[in-house]
């Protein structure tokens, strides 16, 4: 299975002066294959990453719902360009 990164861009305005880009990252459903070691394919159904602990700790990279690392969750990047 090929992994893809979802990028949503809102506000397709052309700026004539300086602009500021605001990027927010959200982690969606878990894509870890729990049956890979036996040659199968099975995901756990976790729909969204929720950090186990506060930002800056190792627990912030572990999902509270499924126990997987944040890298197994689909990354969604939303970029908004603000014209000044």
Secondary structure as GFF3:
##gff-version 3
##sequence-region A 1 84
A	DSSP	beta_strand	6	10	.	.	.	ID=ss1
A	DSSP	beta_strand	19	30	.	.	.	ID=ss2
A	DSSP	three_ten_helix	36	38	.	.	.	ID=ss3
A	DSSP	three_ten_helix	58	61	.	.	.	ID=ss4
A	DSSP	three_ten_helix	70	72	.	.	.	ID=ss5
A	DSSP	beta_strand	73	83	.	.	.	ID=ss6
###
